[in-house]
Amino acid sequence: MSVADSINMYEQTKQCSQFSSIEDYAPLVKRIAQHMMLRMPASVQIDDLIQAGMIGLLEASQKYDAAHGASFETYAGIRIRGAIIDEMRRGDWVPRSVHRNSRRINQAIADIELREGRDATSAEIANELDVDINEYHTMSQDAMCGRLFSIDESFDGEEPHLGDINSVFSTPHVQTHKESLKLSIAEAIRGLPEKEQMVLSLYYTEELNLKEIGLILNVSESRVSQIHSQATLRLRSRLKDWL
């Protein structure tokens, strides 16, 4: 065995030892579950998400292979999110009306922005849908929950089944596809209104919660939630033809 091989084996062993205790990564599960609560209906309890996330963490500990190059925390994070999404889907808690309203909102945004040549406002979208502003905010929040949407997931309305994630790390086509999607998302985000850009950045990049973002923007948590919903639905409308 060469010196290089010995060093590589040592590094892999060291990485494996870092997740030998599942309890060490329980805070990761909790953090991800709390972060995903924004995209869940009010009826969902945080404990349900944590329980599903722990299953994903256990699966990650059994299937992780350091030879694929990703750190265990990165791999586990994907597994945890996937397990939570899969569990919520199995619950079948999203009414058809939510999906229907999501499509209506997307179309309304697209129609207004094509007609006006600028960002559609909440009031304009509500008027296009023939509902009052409060009902529109409720519809947009429900649509967010129904889609389990985040900017690092697919924009076709169906997140990819995670399956054997080891293959994701080792398939050049998937990596190229993902990078192209990221570039398209980044460009679309730059075209959002400034406050929507800020909320997405603070939520996804800085990983702040609604209360923390509200303090920075000097608005309520519910207003942050509305801005987030508006931003993601606007992105979905603008990127619906990307795939």
N, C-alpha and C positions, 0 to 999 in steps of 0.2 A: 504494500500500500504506500502511495506517495505521500509526501508531506502535505500537499494540497488536499488529497483525499482525506487525510486525517483531520485537517482543519475543518473541512466541510462537514464531516461526520460529527465533530465536536459542536459546531454551530447548530446543526439540526437537533442534536441531543439537547442542547441548551434551550432551543426554542420549544421543544416538546415539554421540557420540565417546567416551562413557564405557565402551561395550562394544565399541569397534572392535577391541580386542585380546582374543581369546578367552582367552589365557593369564591375563589379569587376573582371570577368573572361575573358573579351575581350583580355587582354594581353596573356592569355593562348592560346586562339584560334590563335592569330597572331604568337606566338612562334612555335606552332605545324605546322601551314601552311608554315612558312618559312623553317622549318626543312624538310618538305615533298617536297619542291620545287625541291630538288635534284633528286627525282624519277619521275619528271614530264617532259613532252616534253617542248621544248622552247616556243611553242605557248600558253601554259597555263599561265595565269596571276595570280599573288599572290592574287589579289582581289577576283578572282573566288574561290580560296581555302578558303579564310577567310569567304566569304559568306556561303559556304557549311559548314564550321566548326561552324559558328554561329547557323546554324540549329541543328547541333549535340548538341551544348551547351544548346539550348532551350529544346531539347528532354531530355537531362540529368537532367535539373532542374525540369522537370515534372515527371520523372520516378525514380529518386534517392530514395533509401530506406537505411537509415543509419543502419538498423538492420542487413544488410548483411555484415557489417564489413569493407567495403572499404570506404576510404575517398571520399568526393565529387570530389576533384580534380583528383583523380585516375580514378574514374568512368567517369567523364566528359572528361578526356583525351582520353579514349577508344571510347566514343561516338563521339567526335570531329574527331578523325582519321577515324572512320568508315564512318561518313557522307561525309568526303572528298573523300575517296576511292569510295563510292557508287556513288557520283556525277560524278567522273571521268569515272567510268564504264558506266554510262548512256550516257555519251558523245560519246562513241564508237569511240575513236580517235586512237586506236592502229591497224595499218595494220597487216594483216596476216603474211606479210614478217618479221615483227619484232619478232613475236612468233617463226617463223620458224628459224630465225637466232639465237635466244636465245637457241633453242634446239641444233643447230649446234655447238654453242660455248661450251655448256655444254658437248657435246659428244667429242669435240676436246680436251678439258681439261682432261676429263676422259681417253681418249686414250693415250695422251702424258704421263700423270702421271703413268699410268699402264705400259707403255712401258719403260719409263726412270727411274721410281722409285723415282721421286723427283718432286718438284713443277714445273709446266709448266710456261715458261716465255711468255710475251706478243708476242715476236718475233716468238716463236715456235707455238703459237696458230694461229697467223696470217698466218704463213707458212702452217699449217695444213689445214686452211680454204682456202688457195690459194688466199689471199688478201694481200694488203700492210698494214703496221702497222697503218697508219692513218685511213684506212677504217675499220680495226678491232676495233680501239678505238670508232669510230662512231657506229659500230654495237653493241658493248658492252654497250655504253651509252643508245642507243635506247632500248636495251633489258632490261636495268634497269628500264627505264620509263614504258615499256610495262608491267612489272611484278609488279610495285608498291611495290617493295621488300624492306623488312627491316628484321633485324635479329630477331625481336620479332613477326614475322608473319609466317604463315604456309609455308612449303617448297614444297608443291605440286603444286604450280603455281596458286592456287586459295585461297585467304584469306577467312576465314570463315565469313559467314554473321553474323553480330553482333546480330541482333534480340533483344531478351530480355536479356540483359547482366546481370540482377540480377541473372539469373539461372547459369551463368558462375561462379559467386562468391560462389555459394552454392552447386555445384555439385562436389563431391570428385573425380569422374572419370576424369572430365575435368581438375581439378587441378593436379592430378597425371600425366595425359598426358602432360600437359604444363610443369611440372617440369622435366619430362623425356626428352622432347624436348630441354629444356634449357641446360640440362647436355650434350646432344649430340652436340648442337651448340657450347657450351663452349669448348668441346674437339676438335671440328673441327677448331675453331678459333685458338686454341693453335698450330695447325699444319700449319697455314698460315705463309707466309714470314713475317718477323718482321715489315716492313713498312706497310703492309696491316693490320696487327693486330693493329698497332698504329692508323691508320686512323679510323678503326671501333670503337676503344675504345674512341677516341676523339670525334667522331661524335655521337655515340649512348649513351655512358656513360657520357661523359663530356658535350654533347650537344653543341659542338662548330660548327660554320658554316665553309664553305669551305675556306673563306678568313683567318679565325683564324687558321685553321689547316695548311694552306699553309705557314703562317708566322712561325709556330712552326717547320715545316719540311723544310722550306726554299725552297719551290717549288710554282708554280703557282696554282691558283684555278682550272684551267682546268686539271692540273696534279693530283690534289687531287681527282677530279671527276673520272679520269681514274683509279686511284688506288682503289677507292671505288667500282667502277663497276667491276674491275677485282676481287676484294676480294669477293664480293657477288656472282658473277657468279662461282667462284671457290668453294665457300661454297655450292651453289646450286648443283653443279656437285657432290660434295663429299657426300651430304646428300640426294640425290634424291631417294635413296632406304629406307630412314629412316622410312617412314610411312608404 
